[in-house]
Amino acid sequence: MEVRHRVDQTRRYAFGRGADERHAARTAEILRGRGADEDLVLAGLLHDVAKPAETRLWHRIAAVLLEPLPALHGRLARGEGVFARYLDHPRRGAEEARRRGASARVVALIARHHERPRTDAERALHEADREAVP
């Protein structure tokens, strides 16, 4: 997907209170509707659990612009600031899912949900995640 489209899509996203929770529920709903197994549905529900509540529009747009620059993205994802935590939310979310007792498969799906999909399950989560954003 081209960067301009992703920025426009991000800008249209409903950023009010609960937007990330609605997005996660919609992602899980899409997966369930496509016949996904319970692990994949749970990964859809928890994939953004570590996004900081203080995330602002500029964090989201900057993250989209950093997608083609993984080395810079990695450097900026270090630390405890809101932007660093936002960029690092897949890893942090996987850790949280592990703490909550999720299976190794769910943890791995969450950890990789912003990476290029390598498996059918990763591809299904990636597609549902993107489709759940208006």
C-alpha positions in Angstrom: 0.0 0.0 0.0 1.4 3.4 -0.9 2.6 5.7 1.9 0.2 8.5 1.0 -2.8 6.2 1.2 -1.6 4.8 4.6 -1.2 8.4 5.9 -4.7 9.3 4.7 -6.1 6.2 6.2 -4.3 6.9 9.5 -5.6 10.5 9.5 -9.2 9.3 9.1 -8.9 6.8 11.9 -11.3 7.5 14.8 -8.8 8.5 17.5 -11.2 9.1 20.4 -11.1 7.3 23.6 -11.4 3.5 22.9 -10.4 3.7 19.2 -7.6 1.1 19.6 -9.9 -1.2 21.6 -12.6 -0.9 18.9 -10.0 -1.6 16.2 -8.8 -4.7 18.1 -12.3 -6.0 18.5 -13.0 -5.3 14.7 -9.8 -7.1 13.8 -10.8 -10.2 15.8 -14.3 -10.0 14.4 -13.0 -10.0 10.8 -10.7 -13.0 11.6 -13.6 -14.9 13.2 -15.8 -14.2 10.2 -13.1 -15.7 8.0 -13.1 -18.9 10.0 -9.8 -18.3 11.9 -9.0 -20.5 14.8 -9.2 -19.2 18.4 -5.4 -18.5 18.6 -5.6 -16.3 15.6 -8.7 -14.5 16.8 -7.1 -13.9 20.2 -4.0 -12.5 18.5 -6.3 -10.1 16.6 -7.9 -9.1 19.9 -4.6 -8.5 21.7 -2.3 -7.3 18.9 -2.4 -3.7 19.9 -2.7 -4.1 23.7 0.6 -2.3 24.3 -0.2 0.9 22.3 0.2 3.8 24.7 -3.0 5.5 25.7 -1.2 8.8 25.1 -0.6 8.1 21.4 -1.4 11.1 19.2 -2.0 11.5 15.5 1.6 12.6 14.8 2.9 9.4 16.4 0.8 7.3 14.1 1.6 9.2 10.9 5.4 9.3 11.8 5.2 5.5 12.3 3.7 5.1 8.8 6.4 7.3 7.3 9.1 5.2 9.1 7.8 1.8 7.7 10.3 1.9 4.8 13.2 2.7 7.2 13.5 -0.2 9.5 16.9 0.7 10.9 15.7 4.2 12.0 12.5 2.7 13.2 14.5 0.3 15.4 16.6 3.1 16.9 13.6 5.3 17.6 11.7 2.4 19.2 14.1 2.2 22.1 13.2 4.0 25.3 10.1 4.7 27.4 8.7 7.8 25.7 5.3 7.6 24.0 6.7 7.4 20.5 9.2 4.7 21.4 6.5 2.7 23.1 4.2 3.1 20.1 6.8 2.0 17.7 7.7 -1.0 19.9 4.1 -2.0 20.7 4.3 -5.4 18.8 7.2 -6.6 21.0 5.7 -5.1 24.2 2.3 -6.5 23.3 3.8 -10.0 22.8 5.4 -9.8 26.2 2.0 -8.7 27.8 0.2 -11.6 26.0 2.9 -14.0 27.4 2.3 -12.6 30.9 -1.4 -13.1 30.5 -0.8 -16.8 29.6 -1.4 -16.7 25.8 0.0 -19.6 23.8 3.4 -19.3 22.1 1.6 -19.0 18.7 -0.5 -16.0 19.9 2.7 -14.4 21.3 4.6 -14.9 18.0 1.7 -13.5 15.9 1.4 -10.4 18.0 5.2 -9.9 18.0 5.3 -10.0 14.2 2.0 -8.2 13.3 3.9 -5.3 11.7 6.5 -7.4 9.9 6.2 -8.8 6.4 3.9 -11.9 6.8 5.7 -15.2 6.5 2.8 -17.6 7.2 -0.8 -17.9 6.3 -1.8 -16.9 9.9 0.5 -13.9 9.9 -0.9 -12.9 6.5 -4.5 -13.2 7.8 -3.7 -11.1 10.9 -2.0 -8.5 8.8 -4.9 -8.2 6.3 -7.5 -8.1 9.1 -5.5 -5.5 11.0 -5.3 -3.3 7.9 -9.0 -3.9 7.0 -10.1 -2.9 10.5 -8.8 0.6 9.9 -11.3 2.7 7.9 
